[in-house]
Structure formats: structure tokens, C-alpha cells
Amino acid sequence: TFVPTPLPAGFPTYTVLTTAPDQMEPGYMLLVIDRAYSAVGDYITILDNDGNVVWYSPVPTTGFSYADVRQLDNGDLFLQLASTSNEFIEMNMLGQIVRTWQPPAKYPINEHEGIVTSHGTILYLSDASEVVSNFPTSDTVSNPPLKTATVDDNPVVEISFTNSELVNAWSTLGMLDPT
């Protein structure tokens, strides 16, 4: 049994309106409380089936737009931090950063989930974009004027779990004609 310290000042207040543990998966719910527009920090949080906070830790870095979190096989937490920090981190349950991975500069991390695979890599979506010439200026007008535009590509990227080296990248703009 673990009894956490009282929740810190500024931790979001909430009320559980209903709970149905018999209709839930067994175990706990792991989530990030993302307070992007608040001066108070964000928290990695674990709730029990009654909605009680049983564990929390401040997100260990600032300047991110979203943090996805999942538990690794060793019990540590794997976080994807997009925006200014642009890194993946492994954090233990004491809130200590165990390891970090920097993605290749050409492939910054997108806000969506990063996944550690069973064959020793990390898969994620990138916020990469490409300059495309002859791009239509409208998708509702037939035969619109064309221009050169920067287009979001969002390739799927695979890097090594061991050393962050690029393993592969699958570009949608490389597979589909963007014009």
C-alpha cells in the first residue's frame, strides 16, 4: 500500500461523478495532466479505479506541447516531449530521468504518441515538412493558381532505442503526389 503526500497546491481539482470498476480493465490509469495554458506545471498521474490519485510526478521538463506517457516493461515511464525540448525520456517512478533520446534533427517529434517496439526501436510521427512546387492554392476551386508551398509531411520515423540513430523514415509525400 502506498499513500502519496497531499496533492500540491495548484494540482487540478476534480470530482468523480460516477465510477463503474466492474466495467473497467483491472489496474490503474496512467495519464498526463497537460495544463498548456496555465502557469502551474503539468503532472504525470496514476489514478485508481475510483478516480483517486495514487501517484503523481511533475513532468520533468518544460516547454513541450504535449507529453504522451506509457510504462515500459522494466516499470519505468516513457515520455514523448514535443516542442522545444524535442526528446524522448525514460523516467523512473521516483521522478528521476534515467535516459534520454534525441531524434534526428531532420525529424522533430510530433505531438502524437511514440512507441517503443519489441525489436529495439522507437516509432513516432515527425513534424517534418517539405517545400512543394506547383501546389494548388485551393482545394475547392477547379484549376486554381499554383504556387510553391511548405507542406506538412508528418513521416513515420523509426530510431534505434540503443543510440537514437535513424533506422527508417516513411514519408507520405514520397508515396502520394501532393499536388
MARBA-319021 format. One record per atom (N, C-alpha, C): residue in three letters; atom name; z, x, y. Coordinates in steps of 0.05 Angstrom, whole numbers, always signed. Layout:
<rs>
<r "ALA" "CA" <Z X Y>>
...
</rs>
This chain:
<rs>
<r "THR" "N" <+0 +17 -24>>
<r "THR" "CA" <+0 +0 +0>>
<r "THR" "C" <+0 +18 +25>>
<r "PHE" "N" <-17 +11 +43>>
<r "PHE" "CA" <-19 +26 +68>>
<r "PHE" "C" <-15 +7 +91>>
<r "VAL" "N" <+3 +14 +109>>
<r "VAL" "CA" <+9 -2 +133>>
<r "VAL" "C" <+0 +14 +157>>
<r "PRO" "N" <-21 +5 +171>>
<r "PRO" "CA" <-30 +21 +194>>
<r "PRO" "C" <-11 +18 +217>>
<r "THR" "N" <-13 +37 +235>>
<r "THR" "CA" <+2 +35 +260>>
<r "THR" "C" <-8 +11 +276>>
<r "PRO" "N" <+7 +2 +295>>
<r "PRO" "CA" <-3 -21 +311>>
<r "PRO" "C" <-30 -15 +323>>
<r "LEU" "N" <-46 -35 +326>>
<r "LEU" "CA" <-73 -31 +338>>
<r "LEU" "C" <-70 -21 +366>>
<r "PRO" "N" <-88 -3 +374>>
<r "PRO" "CA" <-86 +9 +401>>
<r "PRO" "C" <-92 -12 +423>>
<r "ALA" "N" <-82 -6 +447>>
<r "ALA" "CA" <-88 -23 +470>>
<r "ALA" "C" <-118 -22 +474>>
<r "GLY" "N" <-130 -45 +479>>
<r "GLY" "CA" <-159 -46 +483>>
<r "GLY" "C" <-174 -51 +457>>
<r "PHE" "N" <-160 -51 +434>>
<r "PHE" "CA" <-174 -59 +409>>
<r "PHE" "C" <-181 -88 +412>>
<r "PRO" "N" <-205 -96 +404>>
<r "PRO" "CA" <-213 -124 +408>>
<r "PRO" "C" <-194 -143 +395>>
<r "THR" "N" <-187 -164 +409>>
<r "THR" "CA" <-171 -185 +397>>
<r "THR" "C" <-189 -205 +383>>
<r "TYR" "N" <-180 -216 +362>>
<r "TYR" "CA" <-196 -235 +346>>
<r "TYR" "C" <-178 -254 +333>>
<r "THR" "N" <-190 -277 +325>>
<r "THR" "CA" <-175 -297 +310>>
<r "THR" "C" <-192 -305 +286>>
<r "VAL" "N" <-180 -304 +262>>
<r "VAL" "CA" <-194 -312 +238>>
<r "VAL" "C" <-193 -343 +237>>
<r "LEU" "N" <-216 -356 +238>>
<r "LEU" "CA" <-217 -385 +239>>
<r "LEU" "C" <-216 -396 +210>>
<r "THR" "N" <-229 -382 +192>>
<r "THR" "CA" <-229 -391 +164>>
<r "THR" "C" <-233 -367 +146>>
<r "THR" "N" <-224 -369 +122>>
<r "THR" "CA" <-228 -348 +102>>
<r "THR" "C" <-231 -361 +75>>
<r "ALA" "N" <-249 -350 +59>>
<r "ALA" "CA" <-253 -360 +32>>
<r "ALA" "C" <-255 -337 +12>>
<r "PRO" "N" <-233 -323 +7>>
<r "PRO" "CA" <-234 -299 -10>>
<r "PRO" "C" <-246 -305 -38>>
<r "ASP" "N" <-244 -329 -48>>
<r "ASP" "CA" <-255 -335 -74>>
<r "ASP" "C" <-286 -336 -74>>
<r "GLN" "N" <-297 -337 -50>>
<r "GLN" "CA" <-326 -336 -47>>
<r "GLN" "C" <-336 -309 -37>>
<r "MET" "N" <-319 -290 -35>>
<r "MET" "CA" <-326 -263 -25>>
<r "MET" "C" <-326 -243 -47>>
<r "GLU" "N" <-341 -222 -43>>
<r "GLU" "CA" <-341 -199 -61>>
<r "GLU" "C" <-313 -187 -60>>
<r "PRO" "N" <-303 -176 -82>>
<r "PRO" "CA" <-277 -163 -81>>
<r "PRO" "C" <-278 -138 -64>>
<r "GLY" "N" <-255 -131 -53>>
<r "GLY" "CA" <-253 -106 -38>>
<r "GLY" "C" <-251 -111 -8>>
<r "TYR" "N" <-260 -92 +7>>
<r "TYR" "CA" <-256 -92 +36>>
<r "TYR" "C" <-283 -92 +50>>
<r "MET" "N" <-283 -99 +76>>
<r "MET" "CA" <-307 -98 +92>>
<r "MET" "C" <-305 -75 +112>>
<r "LEU" "N" <-325 -58 +111>>
<r "LEU" "CA" <-327 -34 +128>>
<r "LEU" "C" <-347 -40 +150>>
<r "LEU" "N" <-339 -36 +175>>
<r "LEU" "CA" <-357 -43 +197>>
<r "LEU" "C" <-351 -26 +221>>
<r "VAL" "N" <-369 -26 +240>>
<r "VAL" "CA" <-365 -12 +266>>
<r "VAL" "C" <-362 -34 +287>>
<r "ILE" "N" <-341 -32 +303>>
<r "ILE" "CA" <-339 -49 +326>>
<r "ILE" "C" <-352 -34 +349>>
<r "ASP" "N" <-375 -43 +357>>
<r "ASP" "CA" <-392 -30 +377>>
<r "ASP" "C" <-388 -44 +404>>
<r "ARG" "N" <-375 -30 +422>>
<r "ARG" "CA" <-369 -41 +448>>
<r "ARG" "C" <-386 -27 +469>>
<r "ALA" "N" <-412 -29 +466>>
<r "ALA" "CA" <-431 -13 +482>>
<r "ALA" "C" <-427 -16 +512>>
<r "TYR" "N" <-418 -39 +521>>
<r "TYR" "CA" <-416 -44 +549>>
<r "TYR" "C" <-387 -45 +559>>
<r "SER" "N" <-370 -31 +544>>
<r "SER" "CA" <-342 -31 +551>>
<r "SER" "C" <-333 -2 +555>>
<r "ALA" "N" <-313 +1 +573>>
<r "ALA" "CA" <-302 +28 +577>>
<r "ALA" "C" <-283 +35 +554>>
<r "VAL" "N" <-275 +16 +538>>
<r "VAL" "CA" <-258 +21 +515>>
<r "VAL" "C" <-276 +30 +492>>
<r "GLY" "N" <-266 +49 +476>>
<r "GLY" "CA" <-283 +60 +455>>
<r "GLY" "C" <-290 +42 +432>>
<r "ASP" "N" <-306 +52 +414>>
<r "ASP" "CA" <-315 +38 +390>>
<r "ASP" "C" <-298 +47 +367>>
<r "TYR" "N" <-296 +29 +347>>
<r "TYR" "CA" <-279 +35 +324>>
<r "TYR" "C" <-293 +30 +298>>
<r "ILE" "N" <-289 +48 +279>>
<r "ILE" "CA" <-297 +43 +251>>
<r "ILE" "C" <-273 +28 +240>>
<r "THR" "N" <-278 +6 +227>>
<r "THR" "CA" <-256 -12 +219>>
<r "THR" "C" <-259 -22 +190>>
<r "ILE" "N" <-237 -25 +176>>
<r "ILE" "CA" <-237 -37 +150>>
<r "ILE" "C" <-220 -61 +151>>
<r "LEU" "N" <-231 -84 +142>>
<r "LEU" "CA" <-216 -110 +141>>
<r "LEU" "C" <-212 -118 +112>>
<r "ASP" "N" <-189 -131 +107>>
<r "ASP" "CA" <-186 -143 +80>>
<r "ASP" "C" <-198 -170 +79>>
<r "ASN" "N" <-197 -184 +57>>
<r "ASN" "CA" <-210 -210 +54>>
<r "ASN" "C" <-197 -232 +71>>
<r "ASP" "N" <-174 -227 +83>>
<r "ASP" "CA" <-162 -246 +101>>
<r "ASP" "C" <-169 -240 +130>>
<r "GLY" "N" <-185 -218 +135>>
<r "GLY" "CA" <-193 -211 +162>>
<r "GLY" "C" <-173 -193 +176>>
<r "ASN" "N" <-153 -182 +161>>
<r "ASN" "CA" <-133 -165 +174>>
<r "ASN" "C" <-144 -136 +174>>
<r "VAL" "N" <-139 -122 +197>>
<r "VAL" "CA" <-147 -94 +199>>
<r "VAL" "C" <-128 -78 +181>>
<r "VAL" "N" <-139 -64 +161>>
<r "VAL" "CA" <-123 -47 +144>>
<r "VAL" "C" <-127 -18 +149>>
<r "TRP" "N" <-148 -11 +164>>
<r "TRP" "CA" <-154 +17 +171>>
<r "TRP" "C" <-173 +17 +195>>
<r "TYR" "N" <-169 +36 +213>>
<r "TYR" "CA" <-188 +39 +235>>
<r "TYR" "C" <-188 +68 +244>>
<r "SER" "N" <-209 +76 +257>>
<r "SER" "CA" <-211 +102 +269>>
<r "SER" "C" <-230 +100 +292>>
<r "PRO" "N" <-223 +113 +314>>
<r "PRO" "CA" <-243 +114 +336>>
<r "PRO" "C" <-269 +128 +326>>
<r "VAL" "N" <-292 +118 +335>>
<r "VAL" "CA" <-317 +132 +329>>
<r "VAL" "C" <-314 +160 +341>>
<r "PRO" "N" <-320 +181 +326>>
<r "PRO" "CA" <-313 +208 +334>>
<r "PRO" "C" <-331 +220 +355>>
<r "THR" "N" <-349 +206 +366>>
<r "THR" "CA" <-367 +217 +387>>
<r "THR" "C" <-375 +194 +406>>
<r "THR" "N" <-384 +201 +429>>
<r "THR" "CA" <-392 +181 +449>>
<r "THR" "C" <-422 +184 +455>>
<r "GLY" "N" <-432 +165 +469>>
<r "GLY" "CA" <-460 +167 +478>>
<r "GLY" "C" <-480 +159 +457>>
<r "PHE" "N" <-473 +140 +440>>
<r "PHE" "CA" <-491 +131 +420>>
<r "PHE" "C" <-497 +101 +425>>
<r "SER" "N" <-520 +93 +414>>
<r "SER" "CA" <-527 +65 +419>>
<r "SER" "C" <-518 +47 +396>>
<r "TYR" "N" <-514 +58 +373>>
<r "TYR" "CA" <-505 +43 +350>>
<r "TYR" "C" <-496 +62 +329>>
<r "ALA" "N" <-476 +54 +314>>
<r "ALA" "CA" <-468 +71 +292>>
<r "ALA" "C" <-468 +54 +267>>
<r "ASP" "N" <-483 +62 +248>>
<r "ASP" "CA" <-482 +49 +221>>
<r "ASP" "C" <-462 +66 +205>>
<r "VAL" "N" <-448 +53 +188>>
<r "VAL" "CA" <-428 +67 +172>>
<r "VAL" "C" <-429 +57 +143>>
<r "ARG" "N" <-427 +75 +125>>
<r "ARG" "CA" <-425 +68 +96>>
<r "ARG" "C" <-408 +89 +82>>
<r "GLN" "N" <-397 +82 +60>>
<r "GLN" "CA" <-380 +100 +46>>
<r "GLN" "C" <-396 +116 +25>>
<r "LEU" "N" <-391 +142 +25>>
<r "LEU" "CA" <-404 +160 +5>>
<r "LEU" "C" <-389 +159 -21>>
<r "ASP" "N" <-402 +169 -42>>
<r "ASP" "CA" <-389 +169 -69>>
<r "ASP" "C" <-362 +184 -69>>
<r "ASN" "N" <-359 +205 -51>>
<r "ASN" "CA" <-334 +220 -50>>
<r "ASN" "C" <-312 +207 -34>>
<r "GLY" "N" <-318 +183 -23>>
<r "GLY" "CA" <-298 +168 -8>>
<r "GLY" "C" <-300 +172 +22>>
<r "ASP" "N" <-314 +193 +31>>
<r "ASP" "CA" <-317 +198 +60>>
<r "ASP" "C" <-337 +177 +71>>
<r "LEU" "N" <-338 +176 +97>>
<r "LEU" "CA" <-356 +157 +111>>
<r "LEU" "C" <-380 +172 +122>>
<r "PHE" "N" <-403 +159 +120>>
<r "PHE" "CA" <-428 +170 +130>>
<r "PHE" "C" <-437 +153 +154>>
<r "LEU" "N" <-439 +166 +177>>
<r "LEU" "CA" <-446 +152 +202>>
<r "LEU" "C" <-473 +162 +213>>
<r "GLN" "N" <-487 +144 +224>>
<r "GLN" "CA" <-512 +150 +237>>
<r "GLN" "C" <-508 +145 +267>>
<r "LEU" "N" <-510 +165 +283>>
<r "LEU" "CA" <-505 +163 +311>>
<r "LEU" "C" <-531 +168 +326>>
<r "ALA" "N" <-543 +146 +337>>
<r "ALA" "CA" <-568 +149 +352>>
<r "ALA" "C" <-561 +155 +381>>
<r "SER" "N" <-581 +157 +397>>
<r "SER" "CA" <-579 +161 +426>>
<r "SER" "C" <-573 +190 +432>>
<r "THR" "N" <-554 +196 +450>>
<r "THR" "CA" <-550 +223 +460>>
<r "THR" "C" <-539 +242 +438>>
<r "SER" "N" <-522 +233 +420>>
<r "SER" "CA" <-512 +252 +400>>
<r "SER" "C" <-532 +257 +378>>
<r "ASN" "N" <-549 +238 +371>>
<r "ASN" "CA" <-571 +241 +353>>
<r "ASN" "C" <-564 +258 +328>>
<r "GLU" "N" <-545 +248 +312>>
<r "GLU" "CA" <-537 +263 +288>>
<r "GLU" "C" <-526 +244 +267>>
<r "PHE" "N" <-525 +254 +243>>
<r "PHE" "CA" <-511 +241 +222>>
<r "PHE" "C" <-485 +256 +218>>
<r "ILE" "N" <-464 +242 +212>>
<r "ILE" "CA" <-438 +256 +207>>
<r "ILE" "C" <-425 +245 +182>>
<r "GLU" "N" <-410 +263 +169>>
<r "GLU" "CA" <-392 +255 +147>>
<r "GLU" "C" <-364 +258 +158>>
<r "MET" "N" <-349 +237 +156>>
<r "MET" "CA" <-321 +236 +166>>
<r "MET" "C" <-302 +228 +144>>
<r "ASN" "N" <-280 +242 +141>>
<r "ASN" "CA" <-261 +234 +121>>
<r "ASN" "C" <-243 +212 +131>>
<r "MET" "N" <-227 +201 +114>>
<r "MET" "CA" <-210 +178 +121>>
<r "MET" "C" <-187 +185 +140>>
<r "LEU" "N" <-184 +210 +146>>
<r "LEU" "CA" <-165 +219 +167>>
<r "LEU" "C" <-178 +220 +194>>
<r "GLY" "N" <-204 +214 +196>>
<r "GLY" "CA" <-218 +214 +221>>
<r "GLY" "C" <-230 +241 +228>>
<r "GLN" "N" <-229 +260 +209>>
<r "GLN" "CA" <-239 +287 +215>>
<r "GLN" "C" <-268 +289 +207>>
<r "ILE" "N" <-284 +302 +224>>
<r "ILE" "CA" <-312 +307 +217>>
<r "ILE" "C" <-314 +329 +197>>
<r "VAL" "N" <-326 +323 +174>>
<r "VAL" "CA" <-328 +342 +152>>
<r "VAL" "C" <-354 +357 +154>>
<r "ARG" "N" <-375 +344 +163>>
<r "ARG" "CA" <-402 +355 +162>>
<r "ARG" "C" <-420 +340 +182>>
<r "THR" "N" <-440 +354 +193>>
<r "THR" "CA" <-460 +341 +210>>
<r "THR" "C" <-488 +349 +201>>
<r "TRP" "N" <-507 +332 +206>>
<r "TRP" "CA" <-535 +337 +201>>
<r "TRP" "C" <-551 +331 +227>>
<r "GLN" "N" <-567 +349 +236>>
<r "GLN" "CA" <-584 +345 +259>>
<r "GLN" "C" <-612 +339 +248>>
<r "PRO" "N" <-624 +317 +256>>
<r "PRO" "CA" <-652 +311 +247>>
<r "PRO" "C" <-671 +330 +261>>
<r "PRO" "N" <-696 +333 +250>>
<r "PRO" "CA" <-716 +349 +264>>
<r "PRO" "C" <-721 +338 +292>>
<r "ALA" "N" <-725 +356 +311>>
<r "ALA" "CA" <-728 +348 +339>>
<r "ALA" "C" <-751 +328 +343>>
<r "LYS" "N" <-771 +330 +327>>
<r "LYS" "CA" <-794 +311 +330>>
<r "LYS" "C" <-787 +283 +320>>
<r "TYR" "N" <-765 +280 +305>>
<r "TYR" "CA" <-758 +254 +293>>
<r "TYR" "C" <-730 +246 +300>>
<r "PRO" "N" <-725 +237 +325>>
<r "PRO" "CA" <-698 +228 +332>>
<r "PRO" "C" <-690 +203 +317>>
<r "ILE" "N" <-664 +199 +314>>
<r "ILE" "CA" <-653 +177 +298>>
<r "ILE" "C" <-657 +151 +313>>
<r "ASN" "N" <-666 +130 +298>>
<r "ASN" "CA" <-668 +103 +308>>
<r "ASN" "C" <-641 +89 +304>>
<r "GLU" "N" <-637 +66 +316>>
<r "GLU" "CA" <-611 +52 +314>>
<r "GLU" "C" <-606 +40 +286>>
<r "HIS" "N" <-626 +39 +269>>
<r "HIS" "CA" <-622 +26 +243>>
<r "HIS" "C" <-610 +45 +223>>
<r "GLU" "N" <-603 +35 +200>>
<r "GLU" "CA" <-587 +49 +180>>
<r "GLU" "C" <-600 +75 +170>>
<r "GLY" "N" <-583 +94 +164>>
<r "GLY" "CA" <-591 +118 +149>>
<r "GLY" "C" <-580 +115 +121>>
<r "ILE" "N" <-594 +125 +102>>
<r "ILE" "CA" <-586 +121 +74>>
<r "ILE" "C" <-586 +148 +60>>
<r "VAL" "N" <-564 +155 +47>>
<r "VAL" "CA" <-562 +178 +30>>
<r "VAL" "C" <-573 +170 +3>>
<r "THR" "N" <-594 +184 -7>>
<r "THR" "CA" <-607 +177 -32>>
<r "THR" "C" <-593 +190 -55>>
<r "SER" "N" <-600 +181 -79>>
<r "SER" "CA" <-588 +193 -104>>
<r "SER" "C" <-601 +220 -111>>
<r "HIS" "N" <-623 +227 -97>>
<r "HIS" "CA" <-635 +253 -103>>
<r "HIS" "C" <-631 +274 -80>>
<r "GLY" "N" <-610 +271 -65>>
<r "GLY" "CA" <-602 +292 -47>>
<r "GLY" "C" <-617 +293 -20>>
<r "THR" "N" <-624 +269 -10>>
<r "THR" "CA" <-637 +268 +16>>
<r "THR" "C" <-625 +245 +33>>
<r "ILE" "N" <-632 +245 +58>>
<r "ILE" "CA" <-625 +223 +76>>
<r "ILE" "C" <-651 +210 +86>>
<r "LEU" "N" <-653 +184 +83>>
<r "LEU" "CA" <-675 +169 +93>>
<r "LEU" "C" <-667 +154 +118>>
<r "TYR" "N" <-684 +154 +138>>
<r "TYR" "CA" <-678 +139 +162>>
<r "TYR" "C" <-703 +132 +178>>
<r "LEU" "N" <-702 +114 +196>>
<r "LEU" "CA" <-724 +108 +215>>
<r "LEU" "C" <-720 +125 +239>>
<r "SER" "N" <-743 +135 +250>>
<r "SER" "CA" <-742 +152 +273>>
<r "SER" "C" <-752 +136 +298>>
<r "ASP" "N" <-744 +145 +321>>
<r "ASP" "CA" <-753 +133 +346>>
<r "ASP" "C" <-777 +149 +357>>
<r "ALA" "N" <-792 +162 +340>>
<r "ALA" "CA" <-816 +176 +348>>
<r "ALA" "C" <-837 +158 +359>>
<r "SER" "N" <-853 +168 +377>>
<r "SER" "CA" <-876 +152 +388>>
<r "SER" "C" <-900 +170 +389>>
<r "GLU" "N" <-923 +158 +393>>
<r "GLU" "CA" <-948 +173 +394>>
<r "GLU" "C" <-964 +163 +418>>
<r "VAL" "N" <-980 +181 +430>>
<r "VAL" "CA" <-999 +174 +451>>
<r "VAL" "C" <-1024 +165 +437>>
<r "VAL" "N" <-1034 +141 +444>>
<r "VAL" "CA" <-1057 +129 +431>>
<r "VAL" "C" <-1077 +123 +453>>
<r "SER" "N" <-1102 +133 +450>>
<r "SER" "CA" <-1123 +127 +469>>
<r "SER" "C" <-1137 +101 +461>>
<r "ASN" "N" <-1150 +88 +479>>
<r "ASN" "CA" <-1165 +63 +474>>
<r "ASN" "C" <-1147 +41 +464>>
<r "PHE" "N" <-1123 +40 +474>>
<r "PHE" "CA" <-1104 +20 +466>>
<r "PHE" "C" <-1108 -6 +482>>
<r "PRO" "N" <-1109 -29 +470>>
<r "PRO" "CA" <-1114 -54 +485>>
<r "PRO" "C" <-1090 -60 +504>>
<r "THR" "N" <-1097 -69 +528>>
<r "THR" "CA" <-1076 -76 +547>>
<r "THR" "C" <-1064 -103 +544>>
<r "SER" "N" <-1076 -119 +525>>
<r "SER" "CA" <-1065 -146 +520>>
<r "SER" "C" <-1070 -153 +490>>
<r "ASP" "N" <-1051 -168 +479>>
<r "ASP" "CA" <-1055 -177 +451>>
<r "ASP" "C" <-1062 -207 +451>>
<r "THR" "N" <-1065 -219 +474>>
<r "THR" "CA" <-1072 -247 +475>>
<r "THR" "C" <-1100 -252 +487>>
<r "VAL" "N" <-1111 -232 +500>>
<r "VAL" "CA" <-1138 -234 +513>>
<r "VAL" "C" <-1158 -221 +495>>
<r "SER" "N" <-1180 -234 +489>>
<r "SER" "CA" <-1201 -221 +473>>
<r "SER" "C" <-1216 -201 +491>>
<r "ASN" "N" <-1223 -178 +480>>
<r "ASN" "CA" <-1236 -156 +494>>
<r "ASN" "C" <-1222 -148 +519>>
<r "PRO" "N" <-1196 -141 +517>>
<r "PRO" "CA" <-1181 -132 +541>>
<r "PRO" "C" <-1189 -104 +549>>
<r "PRO" "N" <-1183 -96 +573>>
<r "PRO" "CA" <-1188 -68 +581>>
<r "PRO" "C" <-1171 -50 +563>>
<r "LEU" "N" <-1181 -25 +559>>
<r "LEU" "CA" <-1167 -6 +542>>
<r "LEU" "C" <-1155 +16 +560>>
<r "LYS" "N" <-1133 +28 +550>>
<r "LYS" "CA" <-1120 +50 +565>>
<r "LYS" "C" <-1107 +68 +545>>
<r "THR" "N" <-1098 +91 +555>>
<r "THR" "CA" <-1081 +109 +539>>
<r "THR" "C" <-1052 +100 +542>>
<r "ALA" "N" <-1039 +96 +519>>
<r "ALA" "CA" <-1011 +86 +519>>
<r "ALA" "C" <-994 +101 +500>>
<r "THR" "N" <-968 +102 +506>>
<r "THR" "CA" <-948 +112 +487>>
<r "THR" "C" <-939 +89 +470>>
<r "VAL" "N" <-942 +92 +444>>
<r "VAL" "CA" <-936 +70 +425>>
<r "VAL" "C" <-914 +79 +406>>
<r "ASP" "N" <-894 +61 +403>>
<r "ASP" "CA" <-872 +67 +383>>
<r "ASP" "C" <-884 +69 +355>>
<r "ASP" "N" <-877 +90 +341>>
<r "ASP" "CA" <-887 +94 +314>>
<r "ASP" "C" <-865 +87 +294>>
<r "ASN" "N" <-841 +94 +299>>
<r "ASN" "CA" <-818 +90 +281>>
<r "ASN" "C" <-824 +98 +252>>
<r "PRO" "N" <-831 +123 +247>>
<r "PRO" "CA" <-836 +132 +219>>
<r "PRO" "C" <-811 +131 +203>>
<r "VAL" "N" <-815 +129 +177>>
<r "VAL" "CA" <-793 +133 +158>>
<r "VAL" "C" <-791 +163 +153>>
<r "VAL" "N" <-768 +174 +156>>
<r "VAL" "CA" <-764 +203 +154>>
<r "VAL" "C" <-745 +209 +131>>
<r "GLU" "N" <-750 +230 +117>>
<r "GLU" "CA" <-732 +239 +95>>
<r "GLU" "C" <-725 +268 +101>>
<r "ILE" "N" <-699 +274 +103>>
<r "ILE" "CA" <-690 +301 +107>>
<r "ILE" "C" <-671 +309 +84>>
<r "SER" "N" <-668 +335 +81>>
<r "SER" "CA" <-650 +345 +60>>
<r "SER" "C" <-621 +340 +66>>
<r "PHE" "N" <-606 +331 +47>>
<r "PHE" "CA" <-577 +327 +50>>
<r "PHE" "C" <-563 +354 +52>>
<r "THR" "N" <-575 +374 +41>>
<r "THR" "CA" <-563 +401 +40>>
<r "THR" "C" <-566 +415 +67>>
<r "ASN" "N" <-590 +415 +79>>
<r "ASN" "CA" <-594 +432 +102>>
<r "ASN" "C" <-610 +418 +125>>
<r "SER" "N" <-614 +393 +124>>
<r "SER" "CA" <-628 +377 +145>>
<r "SER" "C" <-657 +383 +147>>
<r "GLU" "N" <-668 +399 +129>>
<r "GLU" "CA" <-697 +406 +131>>
<r "GLU" "C" <-713 +381 +126>>
<r "LEU" "N" <-736 +379 +140>>
<r "LEU" "CA" <-754 +356 +136>>
<r "LEU" "C" <-766 +357 +108>>
<r "VAL" "N" <-764 +335 +94>>
<r "VAL" "CA" <-776 +333 +67>>
<r "VAL" "C" <-803 +318 +69>>
<r "ASN" "N" <-802 +296 +84>>
<r "ASN" "CA" <-827 +280 +87>>
<r "ASN" "C" <-823 +261 +110>>
<r "ALA" "N" <-846 +251 +121>>
<r "ALA" "CA" <-846 +230 +141>>
<r "ALA" "C" <-870 +213 +137>>
<r "TRP" "N" <-866 +187 +138>>
<r "TRP" "CA" <-887 +167 +134>>
<r "TRP" "C" <-891 +152 +160>>
<r "SER" "N" <-913 +158 +173>>
<r "SER" "CA" <-919 +146 +199>>
<r "SER" "C" <-935 +120 +195>>
<r "THR" "N" <-926 +99 +208>>
<r "THR" "CA" <-942 +74 +206>>
<r "THR" "C" <-968 +77 +222>>
<r "LEU" "N" <-968 +92 +244>>
<r "LEU" "CA" <-992 +96 +259>>
<r "LEU" "C" <-1012 +113 +243>>
<r "GLY" "N" <-1002 +128 +224>>
<r "GLY" "CA" <-1020 +144 +207>>
<r "GLY" "C" <-1033 +126 +185>>
<r "MET" "N" <-1021 +103 +180>>
<r "MET" "CA" <-1031 +86 +159>>
<r "MET" "C" <-1046 +62 +169>>
<r "LEU" "N" <-1041 +53 +194>>
<r "LEU" "CA" <-1053 +30 +205>>
<r "LEU" "C" <-1067 +38 +231>>
<r "ASP" "N" <-1090 +26 +237>>
<r "ASP" "CA" <-1104 +31 +262>>
<r "ASP" "C" <-1088 +17 +285>>
<r "PRO" "N" <-1076 +32 +303>>
<r "PRO" "CA" <-1060 +19 +324>>
<r "PRO" "C" <-1077 +4 +345>>
<r "THR" "N" <-1103 +8 +345>>
<r "THR" "CA" <-1119 -5 +365>>
<r "THR" "C" <-1131 -31 +354>>
</rs>
